């Protein structure tokens, strides 16, 4: 083969491989072997920090682990564990890529451990973490998701270096849920802090922060009968909140999911990686073009 053409092809292939190897690695090792839609047996796990006001001036914190298993026809089995942590200065929520969630405390008390059957129609929790993509979805009482918006970003995106896929979500597009209160006509409850990925006809929550007791109220609605201690805890938290002149957040964080969303930003991730490799990527392509021009002139 003509050496000009040979090395021009080598330079172009090298530039393409450098930009695409994180994408191809995830695609061939994880994406092709994973389900992309909710099927019976699909599971996902959340950790949530609730009742923030009960922790006011104390060393305690309340954490809930939620394990959902999809059984079909918009029905789920939820395994729920409510923890009370004492001396909780070591509690942390780590990024999804590094394992999702971990907590450390001197004392860990299990206040409730139960399993309940839930459906989309009767469950505030399911609608909180898996709202339908139609928008205008009621969560609890007067609080609902009004619309869902594209953020223009995706998981695994690199700023000044090639992007690498998130452990479970890959390069899934990120969406924002707009939360409103119909009672107060206030659209700033969650602002831009409700982040989702698109799965089937639903959005799956990745992370939600709310400065209202939306998560604890959803837990109470669905689990109050199976976890009676929630009633007194939620009531005490609200009483303390009414006496304070500031607001605190409840947080819910995705920890694990057994499916990979099909709504992936493959092309965008490739071009972002290509641009983040500049000037190397552009130099390789430029050298290939120069070699081709020299070959044409030579002939």
C-alpha positions as CSV (number, residue, x, y, z in Angstrom):
1,X,0.0,0.0,0.0
2,X,1.1,3.5,-0.7
3,X,2.8,4.8,2.5
4,X,0.9,8.2,2.3
5,X,-2.5,6.4,2.3
6,X,-1.3,3.9,4.9
7,X,-0.2,6.5,7.5
8,X,-3.2,8.8,6.8
9,X,-5.5,5.8,7.6
10,X,-3.5,5.0,10.7
11,X,-3.8,8.6,12.0
12,X,-7.6,8.8,11.3
13,X,-8.2,5.4,12.9
14,X,-6.1,6.4,15.9
15,X,-8.1,9.6,16.4
16,X,-11.4,7.7,16.2
17,X,-10.3,5.0,18.6
18,X,-9.1,7.5,21.2
19,X,-12.4,9.3,21.1
20,X,-14.6,6.2,21.1
21,X,-12.9,3.6,23.2
22,X,-14.8,4.5,26.4
23,X,-18.0,4.3,24.5
24,X,-17.2,1.1,22.7
25,X,-16.0,-0.5,25.9
26,X,-19.2,0.2,27.7
27,X,-21.3,-0.8,24.7
28,X,-19.8,-4.2,24.1
29,X,-19.2,-5.1,27.7
30,X,-22.4,-3.9,29.4
31,X,-25.0,-2.3,27.1
32,X,-25.5,-5.2,24.7
33,X,-25.8,-7.7,27.5
34,X,-28.3,-5.7,29.6
35,X,-32.0,-5.2,29.4
36,X,-33.0,-1.7,28.4
37,X,-36.7,-1.6,29.5
38,X,-38.6,-2.6,32.6
39,X,-39.3,-6.3,32.5
40,X,-40.5,-8.5,35.3
41,X,-37.6,-9.0,37.7
42,X,-36.0,-5.6,37.0
43,X,-34.8,-4.0,40.2
44,X,-33.4,-0.7,41.5
45,X,-32.3,0.5,44.8
46,X,-32.5,4.0,46.5
47,X,-31.1,5.5,49.7
48,X,-32.9,8.5,51.1
49,X,-32.2,10.9,53.9
50,X,-35.5,12.0,55.5
51,X,-36.7,13.9,58.6
52,X,-33.9,16.5,58.5
53,X,-35.4,18.6,61.3
54,X,-35.3,15.7,63.8
55,X,-31.5,15.9,63.4
56,X,-31.5,19.5,64.4
57,X,-29.0,20.0,67.3
58,X,-28.7,16.2,67.6
59,X,-26.2,13.6,66.5
60,X,-28.9,11.4,64.8
61,X,-29.9,11.0,61.2
62,X,-32.7,8.9,59.5
63,X,-31.8,6.9,56.4
64,X,-34.2,4.7,54.3
65,X,-33.1,2.0,51.9
66,X,-35.7,1.2,49.2
67,X,-35.3,-1.9,47.1
68,X,-37.9,-2.0,44.2
69,X,-38.6,-5.1,42.2
70,X,-40.8,-4.8,39.1
71,X,-43.4,-7.6,38.8
72,X,-45.3,-6.3,35.7
73,X,-48.4,-4.3,34.9
74,X,-47.0,-1.3,36.8
75,X,-46.8,-3.2,40.0
76,X,-43.8,-3.4,42.3
77,X,-42.5,-5.1,45.4
78,X,-40.7,-2.7,47.7
79,X,-38.4,-3.9,50.5
80,X,-37.9,-1.0,52.9
81,X,-35.5,-0.5,55.8
82,X,-35.6,2.5,58.0
83,X,-32.4,3.3,59.9
84,X,-31.7,5.7,62.8
85,X,-28.0,6.5,62.9
86,X,-26.4,8.0,66.0
87,X,-23.2,10.1,66.0
88,X,-23.7,10.5,62.2
89,X,-20.8,12.8,61.3
90,X,-19.3,10.0,59.1
91,X,-22.4,9.6,56.8
92,X,-21.8,10.4,53.2
93,X,-23.5,9.9,49.8
94,X,-20.9,9.1,47.2
95,X,-21.2,9.4,43.4
96,X,-22.9,6.5,41.6
97,X,-19.7,5.5,39.8
98,X,-17.9,4.9,43.1
99,X,-20.7,2.7,44.5
100,X,-23.6,5.0,45.3
101,X,-24.1,5.3,49.1
102,X,-22.3,4.4,52.3
103,X,-22.8,5.4,55.9
104,X,-20.9,5.1,59.1
105,X,-22.1,5.7,62.7
106,X,-21.4,4.6,66.2
107,X,-24.9,3.1,66.5
108,X,-27.2,1.9,63.8
109,X,-30.8,1.1,64.8
110,X,-33.3,-0.5,62.5
111,X,-36.6,1.1,63.2
112,X,-38.6,-0.7,60.5
113,X,-37.9,-3.5,58.0
114,X,-40.8,-4.5,55.8
115,X,-41.9,-5.5,52.4
116,X,-45.0,-4.2,50.6
117,X,-46.7,-4.5,47.3
118,X,-47.2,-1.2,45.4
119,X,-48.7,-0.1,42.2
120,X,-48.2,3.1,40.1
121,X,-51.8,4.1,40.8
122,X,-51.8,3.8,44.6
123,X,-48.2,4.5,45.5
124,X,-46.7,7.9,46.1
125,X,-43.2,6.4,46.2
126,X,-43.5,4.7,42.8
127,X,-44.7,8.0,41.2
128,X,-41.9,9.9,43.0
129,X,-39.1,7.7,41.5
130,X,-40.8,6.4,38.4
131,X,-43.2,9.1,37.1
132,X,-44.8,8.6,33.7
133,X,-43.3,10.7,30.9
134,X,-46.6,12.4,30.2
135,X,-45.9,15.0,33.0
136,X,-48.6,16.4,35.4
137,X,-48.0,13.5,37.7
138,X,-49.2,13.7,41.3
139,X,-46.7,12.8,44.0
140,X,-48.3,13.5,47.3
141,X,-51.4,15.6,48.1
142,X,-50.9,19.0,46.4
143,X,-47.3,18.3,45.1
144,X,-46.8,17.0,41.5
145,X,-44.3,16.8,38.6
146,X,-45.6,19.4,36.1
147,X,-43.2,18.8,33.2
148,X,-40.0,17.1,32.4
149,X,-37.3,18.9,30.4
150,X,-34.1,17.9,28.7
151,X,-31.0,19.3,30.3
152,X,-28.8,18.9,27.3
153,X,-26.3,16.9,29.4
154,X,-25.7,13.2,29.9
155,X,-24.0,10.9,32.5
156,X,-20.4,10.2,32.1
157,X,-19.6,13.5,30.4
158,X,-16.0,14.7,30.7
159,X,-15.3,18.4,30.9
160,X,-11.6,18.6,29.9
161,X,-10.9,14.9,29.4
162,X,-12.7,12.0,27.7
163,X,-15.9,11.0,29.3
164,X,-16.4,7.6,30.9
165,X,-19.7,5.8,31.4
166,X,-21.5,5.8,34.8
167,X,-21.4,2.4,36.4
168,X,-25.0,1.6,35.7
169,X,-26.4,4.3,33.5
170,X,-23.7,4.6,30.9
171,X,-24.1,7.8,28.8
172,X,-27.8,8.2,29.4
173,X,-29.4,11.6,28.7
174,X,-30.3,13.6,31.8
175,X,-33.7,15.1,32.3
176,X,-35.0,17.6,34.9
177,X,-38.4,17.3,36.6
178,X,-40.2,20.5,37.5
179,X,-42.0,20.1,40.8
180,X,-44.9,22.4,41.8
181,X,-47.3,22.8,44.7
182,X,-50.8,23.4,43.6
183,X,-51.7,24.7,47.1
184,X,-49.1,27.4,47.2
185,X,-48.7,27.9,43.5
186,X,-45.0,27.7,44.1
187,X,-42.9,26.1,41.4
188,X,-39.6,26.3,43.4
189,X,-40.0,23.3,45.6
190,X,-37.4,21.2,43.9
191,X,-36.2,23.7,41.3
192,X,-33.6,22.0,39.1
193,X,-32.7,19.3,41.7
194,X,-34.9,16.5,40.4
195,X,-32.8,14.5,37.9
196,X,-34.0,11.6,35.8
197,X,-33.2,9.2,33.0
198,X,-35.7,8.0,30.4
199,X,-36.9,4.3,30.7
200,X,-39.8,3.0,28.7
201,X,-42.8,5.3,29.1
202,X,-41.4,6.6,32.5
203,X,-38.6,8.7,33.9
204,X,-36.4,7.0,36.5
205,X,-35.2,9.3,39.3
206,X,-31.4,9.5,39.7
207,X,-31.3,12.1,42.4
208,X,-33.9,14.4,44.1
209,X,-33.5,17.2,46.6
210,X,-36.6,18.8,48.1
211,X,-37.0,21.5,50.7
212,X,-40.4,20.1,51.6
213,X,-41.3,16.8,53.4
214,X,-42.3,15.2,50.1
215,X,-40.2,12.1,50.5
216,X,-41.2,11.4,54.1
217,X,-44.8,12.0,53.2
218,X,-44.6,9.6,50.3
219,X,-43.1,7.0,52.7
220,X,-45.9,7.7,55.2
221,X,-48.6,7.3,52.6
222,X,-47.3,4.0,51.4
223,X,-45.8,2.5,54.5
224,X,-47.6,4.0,57.5
225,X,-49.7,0.8,58.0
226,X,-46.6,-1.4,57.8
227,X,-44.2,0.9,59.6
228,X,-46.2,2.7,62.4
229,X,-43.2,4.5,63.8
230,X,-43.3,6.7,60.7
231,X,-46.4,8.5,62.0
232,X,-44.7,9.9,65.2
233,X,-41.4,10.6,63.4
234,X,-43.0,12.6,60.6
235,X,-45.3,14.5,63.0
236,X,-42.3,15.4,65.3
237,X,-40.2,16.5,62.2
238,X,-43.0,18.8,61.1
239,X,-43.4,20.3,64.5
240,X,-39.7,21.2,64.7
241,X,-39.7,22.6,61.2
242,X,-42.6,25.0,62.1
243,X,-40.5,26.4,64.9
244,X,-37.3,27.1,62.8
245,X,-36.6,30.0,60.5
246,X,-34.8,28.0,57.8
247,X,-35.5,25.0,55.6
248,X,-33.6,21.8,55.2
249,X,-33.5,19.2,52.5
250,X,-34.7,15.6,52.0
251,X,-32.6,13.7,49.5
252,X,-33.1,10.5,47.5
253,X,-30.2,8.9,45.5
254,X,-30.2,6.0,43.1
255,X,-27.7,3.4,44.2
256,X,-28.3,0.5,41.8
257,X,-30.3,-0.5,38.8
258,X,-30.4,-3.8,36.9
259,X,-31.2,-2.2,33.5
260,X,-29.3,0.2,31.2
261,X,-31.5,3.0,29.7
262,X,-31.6,2.8,25.9
263,X,-31.8,6.6,25.7
264,X,-28.0,7.0,25.3
265,X,-26.0,10.0,24.0
266,X,-23.7,7.9,21.8
267,X,-23.0,10.5,19.1
268,X,-22.8,13.5,21.5
269,X,-20.4,11.6,23.8
270,X,-18.1,10.7,20.8
271,X,-17.9,14.3,19.6
272,X,-17.4,15.6,23.1
273,X,-14.5,13.1,23.6
274,X,-13.0,14.1,20.3
275,X,-13.1,17.8,21.2
276,X,-11.7,17.1,24.7
277,X,-8.8,15.3,23.2
278,X,-7.8,18.4,21.3
279,X,-5.2,19.4,20.1
280,X,-4.1,15.7,19.7
281,X,-7.3,14.6,17.9
282,X,-7.3,17.5,15.5
283,X,-3.5,17.1,14.9
284,X,-4.0,13.5,13.9
285,X,-6.7,14.3,11.5
286,X,-4.7,17.3,10.1
287,X,-1.7,15.0,9.5
288,X,-3.9,12.5,7.7
289,X,-5.3,15.3,5.5
290,X,-1.8,16.6,4.7
291,X,-0.6,13.1,3.7
292,X,-3.6,12.7,1.4
293,X,-2.9,16.1,-0.2
294,X,0.7,15.1,-0.7
295,X,-0.3,11.8,-2.2
296,X,-2.6,13.6,-4.7
297,X,0.0,16.1,-5.7
298,X,2.6,13.4,-6.1
299,X,0.4,11.4,-8.5
